[in-house]
Amino acid sequence: MNEEGNGELPIDFDHDHIEHCNTETEEEVDNLFRDIFGEHADCSLPPFHAVTYDCLDQSHIPTLTFSDIYSFIIERPTSHGIAVKNFKGFNKSIKHFEAGDVQDIRVSEVNSSIIYVRATCQASIKKQQYQVYTCMSKPNTSTPHIRHAYCQCPIGLAQACSHIGALLLALSHAKPSKSSPESCTFQPCKWIIPGRQVKPTGPITSLPNKCKGQ
């Protein structure tokens, strides 16, 4: 069943909220925005909120590699032609991904060549979740896979926050089961249970000497 995207994307930059998000300092965020968008850059984004989203189908997701993600978060050129180089954010992305903070991944097929992906990512302080979006080319296209990204966190407009990186890492590892279109990010965390070995029972005298302490 389709799930309607709801609410407009917040685009106001809230400096006062930064200290509560355990993220970059206000000066670092200002510099990041200025480098990426320039002083008068157009911060328009794809209409992520104007579409419906379905459960993740891996066949619609381009095969993302670590190099693809690194290129988008670190090497993507800013408005001044230099790389974003958000190494601190990318390091946090890996931590978010390894902690299982990315959940409820859903996809919207916009047209024959473009898809939107939406997910939630737990904030670093674990008291709230952000919605994260990315616009990607389909696997059958020759254009770059990752085209745009957005997060509801205070630096989400920079398209290089830790939550965006975490979503991209999750997509690169998404492997739905053959019987279900849902990826592992939809399902509760499960311990790896070793296979049960069936061995015949017998008296203790049948154990080897080393097992009896001799």
Secondary structure, 3 states (H helix, E strand, C coil): CCEECCCCCCCCCCHHHHHHCCCCCHHHHHHHHHHHHCCCCCCCCCCHHHCEEEECCHHHCCCCCHHHHHHHHHHCECCCCCECCCHHHHHHHHHHHHCCCEEEEEEEECCCCEEEEEEEEECCCCCCEEEEEEEEECCCCCCCCEEEEEECCCCHHHCCCHHHHHHHHHHHHCCCCCCCCCCHHHCCCCCCCCCCCCCCCCCHHHCCHHHHCC
